Amino acid sequence: MNDHPKLEFLVDFDDHIAWDVEQKGWFGACVLRFPDGSSLPVTFYDPTRLQQEIDFAFKQGATCFSEAGLIVIPAVTKENMLMAIENLITANHFEGMVRSTP
């Protein structure tokens, strides 16, 4: 039995979606699924798109910027998302985070 969480895509991550996601610089249609069935939503951004989101929020009068499950990677590709999740799991990053239960 695998005791590690897995990244689950909530859409069919085909070549068209992969190209579109990388161009947009963000992707949020995924969850980290744990062996007990619980899950944690995650969103990936590249640094340029994240900066645009932060700037927009502040221009709109926000006093802060926050997004649960935010993960920043150099480019939003399936390979980078999977590698980031692996690295964060190895670093026990998700330990103690509140997850939704099945």
Secondary structure, 3 states (H helix, E strand, C coil): CCCCCEEEECCCCCHHHHHHHHHHCEEEEEEEECCCCCEEEEEEECHHHHHHHHHHHHHCCCCCCCCCCEEECCCCCHHHHHHHHHHHHHCCCCCCCCCECC
